[in-house]
Amino acid sequence: MHGHRQSCSVPQALLSLQMADGSESGTLEGEEFVLFYKALTQRDDVLGVFQAFSQDGKKLTLLEFVDFLQQEQLEGENTQEFAMELIARYEPSESARARHVLSLDGFLLYLRSPEGAIFNPAHEPLCQDMTQPLCHYFISSSHNTYLLEDQLRGQSSVESYIRALKRGCRCLEVDCWDGPSGEPVVYHGHTLTSKIPFKDVVSTLGQYAFQASDYPVILSLENHCGPEQQDLMAQHLKGILGERLLTAPLDAHDPTQLPSPEVGDGLGGCRWGAWHMALSSRLGHPTPRAGASGRQPCPPGSDPLGPSQKSQAKELSDCIIYCHSVPFCGFQPALARCRPYETASLPEAKARKLIKEAGNEFVRHNARQLTRIYPSGLRTDSSNYDPQEMWNVGCQLVALNVQTAGAEMDLCDGLFRQNARCGYVLKPAFLRDAETAFDPDNPRSRAGVGPWSLAIQVISGQQLPKVAGSKASAIVDPLVRVEIHGVPADQARLETQAVDNNGFNPHWGETLWFKVHVPELALVRFVVEDYDKTSRNDFVGQFTLPFASIKSGYRHIHLLSKDGMAIPPSSLFVHVQITELPYPE
């Protein structure tokens, strides 16, 4: 519940304008404009923090700033050296820099910088082990990548592939059908979506695949073509991609093992992704019905590829080295076959059933081989399912309609924000162990410390945008909701009161408390909405990040638009405190 709403009756800008207009001329000139700007951008919330650590209230000495960085920001080692770097970088006064002191202006510039943001700057660059098997990573994945909009009448375009690749996707779907002119085409079969030539898609992939990330791209082909056009597909793939298409095992001694995202080629250890794309192909629509925990497997002794899969043209099937697409026949048969290079594609409902009935088996299966999840065929509007529950059991290729903005894509962008946004995130250790005891329904099955208390004081907002499509005179009544997405025990959402009629500098000063049992899987989403008592609240901005990437202390959250774009200078100012809690006996 919101409780009462805070009010800001006179717009801050008008008050500031009247105060600055000393000549009462109705216009601002010279120093009057400087006064107006200062009054407009004055941050009392930051001033209070500054004065709490400043003995004279006018500056922070080096030691006072070190105290702040240690006590509030929990910056840890080499704090004095770090403080000097920050002063040199953000203090605008040359004389203050020379004396190693920080003015209020410098302090605010620091707090609004990447070092003062809630997202840990150490997690921005490539910082994870990239030498483990592919199945040990979450991999940014796109469903029906060719679509710009809905799945019945929407436009197909190579632009969709460009957007997905620029967003960091490393697994892309290509639905291939026999084209009327002898050339295979890509579109959503049996619908009115437009068609694009397969060779145009491959050319686009060749041009854009490695612009945002050097790491491997998996092309997930849903192949409806006859043998002749399958041969053409293979010719286009080889002719256009050349050496970038993986056509032979990387390790001749053990071709059955999944490679890592980063594999040396004997010529200085370059990444194989920078030279190759891996192909996965399945005929027709994937995945026949099977029992949840493998009690209705494929018939004993049968080949899960099935007769229809074997009709794949040889030239095309020879291009499939890893990520062999097979129907899912149960966890026990997959364990008995012991073929890490086999990949099963499961619809979202099937995956949810497996999670509910055999969570730990699913986790163990995903520690050994890849699983791809895709949205229900009923999602004709290209909406998305919640990817979090799929990541909770270690599914790697959780394919989403990346063209559809919303909370689900916010979570995806949040997870893959780390590790240079390369599209690969190393799974937690308890999801990489094939003998793990972990089950997302039982948080205590995860070895390790915790749970953790997360206290977020939502202090203020800065220059929040107006709601798209609203009247020019409309001013938002903002509230902030904080959501935890993780294992079922960690799912939570709390929100502040709404502040009436103030998007410029709303102040909440409310603390929201959460308990997090499995921090390695938790994502935290901050959402700002325009409160409406008679209808659904309107979206204003959001920011999502992994719990493990949150920095403690006084932090700014730089908000993003609905489609994930930056909207400077809109931000939230918060204080974060994370403490370990003992498990009750």
C-alpha positions in Angstrom: 0.0 0.0 0.0 1.2 3.5 -0.6 -0.1 5.2 2.5 -0.4 8.9 2.2 1.3 10.8 -0.6 3.9 13.4 0.0 3.3 16.8 -1.5 5.4 19.5 -3.2 3.0 22.3 -3.7 5.2 25.0 -5.4 7.5 23.9 -8.2 11.1 24.1 -7.1 12.2 25.8 -10.3 9.8 28.7 -9.9 11.0 29.4 -6.3 14.7 29.2 -7.5 13.9 31.6 -10.4 12.2 34.2 -8.0 15.2 34.0 -5.6 17.8 34.5 -8.3 16.0 37.4 -10.0 17.5 40.0 -7.7 16.8 42.9 -10.1 13.1 41.7 -10.4 13.4 42.2 -14.2 11.8 38.9 -15.0 15.0 37.8 -16.8 18.3 36.4 -15.5 21.6 38.0 -16.5 25.2 37.3 -15.6 25.6 36.3 -11.9 21.8 35.9 -11.6 21.9 33.0 -14.0 24.7 31.4 -12.0 22.7 31.8 -8.8 19.6 30.3 -10.5 21.6 27.3 -11.7 23.1 26.8 -8.3 19.7 27.0 -6.6 18.2 24.7 -9.2 20.8 22.0 -8.8 21.3 22.3 -5.1 21.3 18.9 -3.5 20.3 19.1 0.2 20.4 15.3 0.5 24.1 15.3 -0.6 24.9 18.3 1.5 23.7 16.5 4.6 26.0 13.5 3.9 28.9 15.9 3.1 28.5 17.9 6.3 28.4 14.7 8.4 32.0 13.9 7.5 33.3 17.5 7.1 34.5 19.3 10.2 34.2 22.8 8.8 31.2 22.0 6.5 33.0 23.5 3.5 35.4 20.8 2.4 36.4 17.2 3.0 40.1 16.8 3.8 41.8 13.7 2.4 41.4 11.9 5.7 37.8 12.9 6.1 37.1 11.6 2.5 39.0 8.4 3.4 36.7 8.0 6.4 33.6 8.4 4.2 34.9 5.8 1.6 35.7 3.3 4.4 32.8 3.7 6.7 29.9 4.3 4.2 31.1 3.1 0.8 33.0 0.1 2.2 35.7 0.5 -0.4 38.2 -1.6 1.5 41.9 -1.7 0.6 44.1 1.1 -0.6 41.4 3.6 0.3 43.8 6.6 0.6 45.2 6.0 -2.8 41.7 5.6 -4.2 40.6 8.8 -2.5 43.5 10.8 -4.1 42.5 9.4 -7.5 38.9 10.4 -7.0 39.9 14.0 -5.9 42.2 14.3 -8.9 39.4 13.1 -11.2 36.4 14.9 -9.9 37.4 18.0 -7.9 36.8 21.0 -10.2 39.0 23.5 -8.2 42.7 23.3 -9.1 43.8 24.7 -5.7 41.6 22.1 -3.9 43.1 19.3 -6.0 46.6 20.5 -5.2 45.8 20.4 -1.4 44.0 16.9 -1.8 40.7 18.2 -0.5 37.2 17.8 -1.9 34.6 20.5 -2.2 30.9 19.9 -2.2 30.8 20.2 -6.0 33.6 17.7 -6.3 31.8 15.4 -3.8 28.6 15.5 -5.9 30.5 14.9 -9.1 32.1 11.8 -7.5 28.7 10.5 -6.3 27.3 10.9 -9.8 30.3 9.2 -11.5 30.7 5.5 -12.3 32.7 5.1 -9.0 29.7 6.5 -7.1 27.1 4.4 -9.0 25.3 1.4 -7.6 26.8 -0.9 -10.2 30.3 -2.2 -9.2 32.8 -0.7 -11.7 35.0 -3.8 -11.2 32.2 -5.9 -12.8 32.1 -3.7 -16.0 35.2 -5.1 -17.8 35.8 -8.7 -18.7 36.4 -10.2 -15.3 35.2 -13.8 -15.3 37.0 -17.1 -16.1 36.2 -17.8 -19.8 38.0 -21.1 -20.1 35.2 -23.4 -18.8 32.8 -25.5 -20.9 30.0 -23.6 -22.7 27.4 -25.3 -20.4 28.9 -23.5 -17.4 27.7 -20.1 -18.7 24.5 -18.2 -19.0 24.4 -17.2 -22.7 22.4 -14.2 -23.9 19.8 -15.7 -26.3 17.2 -14.5 -28.7 14.0 -16.2 -29.9 12.6 -15.6 -33.4 15.4 -13.1 -33.9 14.2 -12.1 -37.4 11.0 -10.5 -36.0 10.7 -6.8 -35.3 7.2 -7.1 -33.7 4.4 -9.7 -33.4 4.5 -13.3 -34.7 1.4 -13.2 -36.9 1.7 -10.2 -39.1 4.9 -8.5 -38.0 7.8 -7.5 -40.2 10.9 -9.7 -40.5 14.1 -7.8 -41.0 17.9 -8.2 -40.8 17.7 -5.1 -38.6 16.4 -7.4 -35.8 19.6 -9.4 -36.0 21.7 -6.3 -35.9 19.8 -5.0 -32.8 20.1 -8.4 -31.0 23.8 -8.6 -31.7 24.4 -5.0 -30.6 22.5 -5.9 -27.4 25.0 -8.7 -26.7 23.0 -11.8 -27.8 25.2 -14.8 -28.6 22.5 -17.3 -29.6 20.3 -16.3 -32.5 17.4 -18.2 -34.0 16.9 -18.5 -37.8 13.6 -20.2 -39.0 14.4 -21.4 -42.5 11.8 -22.4 -45.2 11.8 -23.3 -48.9 11.7 -20.0 -50.9 9.5 -19.7 -54.0 12.5 -18.7 -56.2 14.7 -21.6 -55.1 16.4 -19.6 -52.4 15.7 -20.4 -48.7 13.8 -17.7 -46.8 13.6 -16.7 -43.1 10.2 -16.0 -41.6 7.6 -17.3 -39.0 6.1 -20.2 -41.0 2.3 -20.4 -41.7 1.8 -16.7 -40.7 1.7 -13.4 -42.6 5.0 -12.2 -41.3 7.3 -10.9 -44.1 10.1 -13.0 -45.5 13.8 -12.3 -45.9 16.4 -14.2 -47.9 18.5 -16.6 -45.8 21.6 -15.4 -47.5 20.9 -11.8 -46.4 20.6 -13.0 -42.8 24.0 -14.9 -43.1 25.6 -11.8 -44.6 24.3 -9.6 -41.7 25.7 -12.1 -39.2 29.0 -12.1 -40.9 29.2 -8.3 -40.7 27.9 -7.8 -37.1 28.4 -11.0 -35.1 31.6 -9.8 -33.4 31.2 -6.1 -33.1 29.8 -6.1 -29.5 31.5 -9.2 -28.3 34.4 -11.4 -29.4 32.8 -14.5 -28.0 31.1 -17.4 -29.8 27.8 -17.1 -31.6 25.5 -20.1 -31.7 23.1 -20.1 -34.7 20.0 -22.0 -33.8 18.4 -23.1 -37.1 14.9 -24.3 -37.2 15.1 -26.0 -40.5 11.9 -26.6 -42.6 13.7 -26.8 -45.9 13.8 -29.7 -48.3 17.2 -31.3 -49.2 17.9 -29.0 -52.2 17.5 -25.8 -50.3 19.3 -27.3 -47.3 22.3 -27.7 -49.6 22.0 -24.1 -50.6 21.9 -23.1 -46.9 25.1 -24.9 -46.3 26.7 -23.3 -49.3 25.7 -19.8 -48.1 26.9 -20.5 -44.6 30.3 -21.7 -45.8 30.7 -19.2 -48.7 29.7 -16.1 -46.7 31.1 -16.9 -43.3 34.2 -18.8 -44.5 36.6 -19.7 -41.7 34.3 -18.0 -39.2 31.9 -21.0 -39.4 33.0 -23.9 -37.2 33.2 -26.9 -39.4 35.6 -29.2 -37.4 36.1 -30.0 -33.7 38.5 -27.6 -31.9 40.1 -30.5 -30.1 40.9 -33.5 -32.3 41.7 -35.6 -29.3 38.3 -35.2 -27.6 35.7 -33.7 -30.0 32.8 -34.8 -27.8 33.5 -32.3 -25.1 32.0 -28.8 -25.2 34.6 -26.1 -25.8 35.0 -23.0 -23.6 34.1 -19.5 -24.9 37.9 -18.8 -25.0 40.0 -21.5 -26.7 43.6 -21.0 -28.0 44.3 -21.9 -31.6 48.0 -22.5 -31.2 48.8 -19.1 -32.7 48.9 -17.0 -29.6 45.6 -18.1 -28.0 43.0 -16.1 -29.8 39.3 -16.6 -29.1 37.6 -19.2 -31.3 34.5 -17.0 -31.2 36.3 -14.3 -33.1 36.8 -16.8 -35.9 33.9 -19.2 -35.7 30.2 -19.4 -35.2 28.7 -22.7 -34.0 25.7 -24.2 -35.7 22.7 -25.9 -34.1 20.0 -27.2 -36.4 16.7 -29.1 -35.9 14.1 -30.1 -38.4 10.6 -28.8 -38.0 9.2 -27.9 -34.6 11.4 -29.1 -31.8 10.8 -31.3 -28.8 8.2 -34.1 -28.7 6.3 -34.7 -25.5 8.2 -36.5 -22.8 7.9 -37.3 -19.1 8.9 -34.6 -16.6 11.7 -36.6 -15.0 12.4 -39.0 -17.7 9.9 -41.7 -16.8 8.6 -41.6 -20.4 11.8 -41.5 -22.4 12.5 -42.3 -26.0 12.2 -46.0 -26.5 15.2 -48.0 -25.2 18.0 -48.2 -27.7 16.5 -45.6 -30.0 18.4 -42.7 -31.4 16.9 -39.4 -30.0 17.7 -37.8 -33.3 14.8 -39.7 -34.7 14.2 -40.5 -38.4 13.1 -37.0 -39.3 16.3 -35.5 -37.9 18.4 -38.0 -39.9 16.8 -36.6 -43.2 18.9 -33.4 -42.7 21.1 -32.9 -45.8 24.6 -34.1 -45.2 26.4 -30.9 -46.3 24.4 -29.0 -43.7 24.6 -31.6 -40.9 28.4 -31.8 -41.4 28.5 -28.1 -40.3 27.1 -29.1 -36.9 30.0 -29.9 -34.6 28.7 -28.9 -31.1 25.2 -28.1 -30.0 23.6 -31.2 -31.7 19.9 -30.5 -31.3 18.1 -33.6 -29.9 14.6 -34.1 -28.5 14.5 -34.2 -24.7 13.9 -37.8 -23.6 14.5 -37.3 -19.8 17.4 -36.6 -17.5 18.3 -40.3 -16.8 18.6 -41.2 -20.5 20.7 -38.1 -21.1 23.0 -39.0 -18.2 23.3 -42.6 -19.6 24.1 -41.3 -23.1 26.8 -39.0 -21.7 27.0 -36.7 -24.8 27.8 -33.2 -23.6 27.5 -31.8 -27.2 23.8 -32.7 -27.4 21.4 -29.8 -26.8 17.6 -30.0 -26.1 15.1 -27.2 -26.7 12.2 -27.0 -24.3 9.1 -24.8 -24.4 8.6 -22.7 -21.3 5.7 -24.7 -19.9 7.7 -28.0 -20.2 10.7 -26.3 -18.5 8.5 -25.1 -15.6 7.1 -28.6 -15.1 10.6 -30.1 -14.9 11.7 -27.4 -12.5 8.8 -28.2 -10.2 9.1 -32.0 -10.4 12.8 -32.5 -10.7 14.6 -29.3 -9.8 17.9 -30.8 -8.6 18.1 -33.2 -11.6 17.6 -30.3 -13.9 20.4 -28.4 -12.2 22.8 -31.4 -12.6 21.8 -31.9 -16.2 22.6 -28.3 -17.0 26.0 -28.7 -15.3 26.8 -31.3 -18.1 25.2 -30.0 -21.2 23.3 -27.1 -22.8 19.5 -26.6 -22.6 17.6 -24.0 -24.7 14.3 -22.7 -23.5 11.9 -20.8 -25.8 8.6 -19.0 -25.4 5.2 -20.6 -25.8 3.8 -20.6 -29.3 0.7 -18.9 -27.8 2.7 -15.8 -27.3 1.7 -14.4 -30.7 2.3 -10.8 -29.4 6.0 -11.7 -28.9 5.6 -11.3 -25.1 8.1 -13.0 -22.8 8.1 -15.5 -19.9 10.1 -14.9 -16.7 13.7 -16.0 -17.4 14.7 -16.0 -13.8 13.2 -19.4 -13.0 15.1 -20.9 -15.9 18.4 -19.4 -14.8 17.7 -20.7 -11.2 18.2 -24.3 -12.5 21.2 -23.3 -14.7 19.5 -23.3 -18.2 22.0 -21.5 -20.4 20.1 -20.6 -23.6 17.1 -18.8 -22.1 15.7 -17.4 -25.4 13.6 -14.2 -25.2 11.9 -12.0 -27.7 14.5 -9.3 -27.4 12.4 -6.9 -29.5 9.8 -6.8 -26.7 10.5 -4.3 -24.0 9.4 -5.1 -20.4 10.5 -6.5 -17.1 11.7 -9.8 -18.6 14.2 -8.0 -20.9 15.2 -5.7 -18.0 16.2 -8.8 -16.1 18.1 -10.1 -19.1 19.9 -6.8 -19.6 20.6 -6.7 -15.9 22.2 -10.2 -15.8 24.3 -9.6 -18.9 25.4 -6.1 -17.8 28.4 -7.6 -16.2 31.6 -9.1 -17.7 32.0 -6.5 -20.5 28.4 -7.3 -21.7 30.0 -10.1 -23.8 26.9 -12.2 -23.6 28.5 -14.9 -21.4 28.1 -14.9 -17.6 29.8 -17.7 -15.6 27.2 -19.6 -13.5 27.7 -19.9 -9.7 29.8 -22.8 -8.6 26.8 -24.7 -7.2 25.2 -24.7 -10.8 28.4 -26.0 -12.4 28.9 -29.1 -10.2 27.3 -32.3 -11.8 26.9 -33.8 -8.3 25.5 -30.6 -6.7 22.7 -30.9 -4.0 21.3 -27.5 -5.0 17.5 -27.2 -5.6 16.1 -23.7 -6.1 13.1 -24.6 -3.9 15.4 -25.3 -1.0 17.8 -22.4 -0.5 19.7 -24.2 2.3 20.8 -26.8 -0.3 23.3 -24.2 -1.5 26.6 -24.5 0.4 27.8 -21.1 1.6 27.2 -18.3 4.0 24.0 -16.3 4.3 21.2 -15.4 4.1 21.8 -11.7 3.7 19.8 -8.6 4.7 19.5 -5.9 2.1 18.4 -2.5 3.3 17.8 0.1 0.7 17.0 3.7 1.8 15.4 5.4 -1.2 16.5 9.0 -0.5 15.6 11.1 -3.6 15.1 11.4 -7.3 16.7 13.7 -9.8 15.1 15.1 -13.0 12.8 12.2 -13.7 11.4 12.1 -17.2 7.8 12.7 -18.1 5.7 9.7 -19.0 5.8 9.1 -22.8 2.7 10.4 -24.5 1.6 12.6 -21.6 0.6 16.2 -21.8 3.3 18.8 -21.8 2.0 20.2 -18.5 1.8 16.8 -16.8 4.1 16.4 -13.8 4.7 12.9 -12.5 3.7 11.7 -9.0 6.7 9.3 -8.6 7.1 6.2 -6.4 10.0 3.8 -6.4 9.5 0.0 -6.3 12.4 -2.3 -5.5 12.1 -5.9 -6.7 14.2 -9.0 -5.9 14.2 -11.7 -8.6 15.8 -15.0 -7.6 14.9 -18.4 -6.2 11.3 -18.6 -5.0 12.2 -17.7 -1.4 13.9 -14.5 -2.5 11.1 -13.2 -4.8 9.9 -9.9 -3.3 8.8 -6.4 -4.1 8.3 -3.3 -1.9 7.6 0.3 -2.8 7.7 3.8 -1.4 4.9 6.2 -1.1 4.2 8.5 -4.1 5.4 12.0 -4.0 2.8 14.4 -5.4 3.5 16.6 -8.4 7.3 16.5 -8.4 9.5 14.8 -10.9 12.3 17.3 -10.5 13.7 16.5 -7.1 11.3 14.2 -5.2 12.3 13.1 -1.7 11.2 9.8 -0.1 13.6 9.0 2.7 12.1 5.5 3.1 14.0 2.3 3.8 12.9 -1.0 2.2 14.2 -4.2 3.8 14.8 -7.6 2.0 16.2 -11.0 3.0 18.2 -12.7 0.3 19.0 -16.4 0.6 20.8 -17.1 -2.7 22.6 -13.9 -3.6 24.5 -15.5 -6.5 21.2 -15.8 -8.5 19.4 -12.7 -7.3 18.8 -9.7 -9.5 17.6 -6.4 -8.1 15.3 -4.1 -10.2 14.6 -0.5 -9.3 11.5 0.8 -11.0 10.1 4.4 -10.9 6.4 4.8 -11.7 4.0 7.6 -12.0 1.3 6.9 -9.4 -2.3 6.9 -10.5 -5.0 6.1 -8.0 -7.7 5.3 -10.7 -5.7 3.3 -13.2 -2.5 1.4 -13.7 0.7 3.3 -12.8 2.8 4.5 -15.8 6.4 3.5 -16.3 9.0 6.2 -15.8 12.4 4.5 -15.6 14.2 1.4 -14.3 17.6 -0.1 -13.6 18.4 -3.8 -13.0 21.6 -5.4 -11.8 22.9 -8.6 -10.1 22.8 -8.5 -6.3 26.5 -9.5 -6.4 27.3 -6.3 -8.4 25.7 -3.9 -5.9 28.0 -1.4 -4.1 27.2 -0.4 -0.5 26.8 3.1 0.8 25.5 6.3 -0.8 24.9 5.5 -4.5 23.2 7.0 -7.6 21.1 4.8 -9.8 21.2 6.1 -13.4 17.8 5.2 -14.9 17.1 3.6 -18.2 14.1 3.9 -20.5 11.6 1.1 -21.2 13.8 -0.2 -24.1 17.0 -0.1 -22.0 18.4 3.2 -23.2 20.1 5.7 -20.9 18.0 8.8 -20.0 20.5 11.2 -18.4 20.4 13.0 -16.1 17.5 11.0 -14.5 18.6 9.2 -11.4 17.8 7.9 -7.9 19.9 8.6 -4.8 19.9 5.7 -2.4 21.8 4.3 0.6 22.6 0.5 0.5 23.5 -1.7 3.5 24.1 -5.4 3.1 24.7 -7.6 6.2 25.0 -11.3 6.7 22.3 -13.0 8.8 22.6 -16.3 10.7 20.4 -19.1 9.6 17.9 -20.0 12.4 18.7 -23.3 14.0 
